Amino acid sequence: MPKMKTHRGAAKRFRLTSGGKLVRRRAFKSHILEKKSPKRKRSFRKNVEISPADRREVAQLLGKK
């Protein structure tokens, strides 16, 4: 059986933390930032954990579990 390849698009968007959590970048940070408050923009800096509904699929794309 051949090895399973990592989905390169997913590898650029998601990562696995040392604790085993899957994290992603927050949405809405790329453009049209003038109208967004500084407090809101600061919160976009933090990574957020992937929702439980999507974890299995993302892990499979990354070749984990």
Backbone as CSV, one residue per row, in Angstrom:
resi,resn,N_x,N_y,N_z,CA_x,CA_y,CA_z,C_x,C_y,C_z
1,MET,0.852,-1.193,0.000,0.000,0.000,0.000,0.887,1.242,0.000
2,PRO,0.619,2.206,-0.897,1.439,3.424,-0.905,1.155,4.309,0.307
3,LYS,2.115,5.146,0.611,1.947,6.079,1.735,0.884,7.117,1.383
4,MET,0.191,7.606,2.414,-0.804,8.643,2.193,-0.107,9.995,2.147
5,LYS,-0.430,10.785,1.134,0.202,12.099,0.999,-0.575,13.142,1.793
6,THR,0.154,14.106,2.331,-0.452,15.231,3.038,-1.089,16.154,2.007
7,HIS,-2.274,16.639,2.296,-2.938,17.615,1.427,-2.220,18.947,1.619
8,ARG,-1.514,19.422,0.595,-0.649,20.588,0.736,-1.423,21.874,1.041
9,GLY,-2.638,21.997,0.517,-3.465,23.167,0.816,-3.841,23.207,2.286
10,ALA,-4.169,22.051,2.842,-4.536,21.959,4.254,-3.316,22.195,5.140
11,ALA,-2.153,21.707,4.705,-0.922,21.855,5.487,-0.539,23.321,5.663
12,LYS,-0.919,24.160,4.700,-0.602,25.592,4.770,-1.592,26.348,5.652
13,ARG,-2.745,25.757,5.904,-3.800,26.445,6.656,-3.965,25.970,8.090
14,PHE,-3.644,24.717,8.342,-3.847,24.140,9.666,-2.547,23.595,10.215
15,ARG,-2.435,23.555,11.544,-1.268,22.909,12.131,-1.658,22.223,13.424
16,LEU,-0.833,21.259,13.781,-1.061,20.480,14.984,-0.165,21.032,16.082
17,THR,-0.724,21.358,17.237,0.080,21.870,18.344,0.759,20.698,19.053
18,SER,1.693,21.016,19.933,2.396,19.964,20.676,1.436,19.191,21.576
19,GLY,0.352,19.833,21.983,-0.651,19.173,22.820,-1.644,18.338,22.033
20,GLY,-1.514,18.346,20.694,-2.376,17.529,19.854,-3.622,18.236,19.342
21,LYS,-3.724,19.557,19.566,-4.885,20.298,19.078,-4.632,20.746,17.640
22,LEU,-5.710,20.874,16.868,-5.615,21.397,15.511,-6.013,22.864,15.563
23,VAL,-5.175,23.743,15.035,-5.472,25.168,15.058,-5.459,25.754,13.657
24,ARG,-6.175,26.882,13.511,-6.244,27.588,12.239,-6.155,29.088,12.487
25,ARG,-5.923,29.837,11.420,-5.905,31.290,11.488,-7.344,31.799,11.509
26,ARG,-7.568,32.944,12.084,-8.923,33.506,12.096,-9.250,34.147,10.751
27,ALA,-10.526,34.144,10.420,-10.997,34.767,9.181,-11.154,36.279,9.382
28,PHE,-11.341,37.013,8.311,-11.634,38.463,8.285,-10.445,39.361,8.608
29,LYS,-9.217,38.876,8.503,-8.051,39.673,8.851,-7.300,40.191,7.623
30,SER,-7.693,39.751,6.427,-6.876,40.030,5.245,-7.065,41.419,4.627
31,HIS,-8.279,41.937,4.587,-8.493,43.241,3.951,-9.725,43.928,4.533
32,ILE,-9.968,45.178,4.103,-11.036,46.037,4.642,-10.889,46.148,6.160
33,LEU,-9.707,46.594,6.591,-9.409,46.652,8.022,-9.712,48.007,8.657
34,GLU,-9.913,49.050,7.835,-10.150,50.399,8.370,-11.386,50.473,9.245
35,LYS,-12.440,49.809,8.828,-13.717,49.905,9.552,-13.779,48.996,10.773
36,LYS,-12.805,48.099,10.905,-12.799,47.181,12.042,-12.059,47.809,13.212
37,SER,-12.576,47.622,14.405,-11.986,48.241,15.587,-10.649,47.593,15.923
38,PRO,-9.739,48.360,16.542,-8.445,47.804,16.931,-8.574,46.583,17.842
39,LYS,-9.557,46.600,18.731,-9.777,45.473,19.635,-10.127,44.216,18.839
40,ARG,-10.979,44.400,17.839,-11.383,43.274,16.995,-10.205,42.755,16.180
41,LYS,-9.387,43.669,15.652,-8.222,43.269,14.854,-7.174,42.545,15.687
42,ARG,-7.031,42.945,16.950,-6.087,42.255,17.848,-6.512,40.819,18.081
43,SER,-7.821,40.617,18.184,-8.311,39.257,18.436,-8.093,38.343,17.229
44,PHE,-7.958,38.922,16.035,-7.698,38.126,14.836,-6.279,37.546,14.828
45,ARG,-5.384,38.113,15.625,-3.990,37.637,15.658,-3.880,36.224,16.225
46,LYS,-4.763,35.915,17.153,-4.686,34.631,17.841,-5.217,33.505,16.962
47,ASN,-4.557,32.366,17.063,-5.066,31.183,16.376,-6.231,30.631,17.168
48,VAL,-7.095,29.914,16.488,-8.265,29.347,17.149,-8.330,27.854,16.839
49,GLU,-8.839,27.099,17.795,-8.936,25.652,17.630,-10.043,25.309,16.625
50,ILE,-9.812,24.274,15.840,-10.785,23.836,14.850,-11.986,23.214,15.567
51,SER,-13.184,23.465,15.047,-14.402,22.967,15.687,-14.447,21.438,15.668
52,PRO,-15.090,20.858,16.666,-15.153,19.396,16.759,-15.733,18.724,15.506
53,ALA,-16.648,19.402,14.827,-17.275,18.839,13.630,-16.277,18.657,12.483
54,ASP,-15.244,19.505,12.440,-14.280,19.470,11.332,-12.977,18.746,11.662
55,ARG,-12.746,18.435,12.923,-11.465,17.865,13.357,-11.064,16.598,12.616
56,ARG,-11.985,15.668,12.486,-11.673,14.370,11.875,-11.228,14.545,10.419
57,GLU,-11.944,15.387,9.684,-11.637,15.607,8.268,-10.285,16.300,8.091
58,VAL,-10.025,17.324,8.888,-8.761,18.060,8.792,-7.584,17.167,9.185
59,ALA,-7.750,16.377,10.229,-6.706,15.461,10.655,-6.372,14.457,9.551
60,GLN,-7.397,14.014,8.857,-7.198,13.061,7.756,-6.428,13.719,6.613
61,LEU,-6.743,14.978,6.301,-6.047,15.711,5.241,-4.569,15.904,5.592
62,LEU,-4.290,16.072,6.883,-2.912,16.262,7.328,-2.178,14.926,7.512
63,GLY,-2.899,13.843,7.362,-2.293,12.521,7.488,-2.089,12.086,8.921
64,LYS,-2.912,12.600,9.822,-2.835,12.239,11.248,-4.008,11.351,11.618
65,LYS,-3.826,10.528,12.624,-4.880,9.688,13.220,-5.510,8.728,12.241
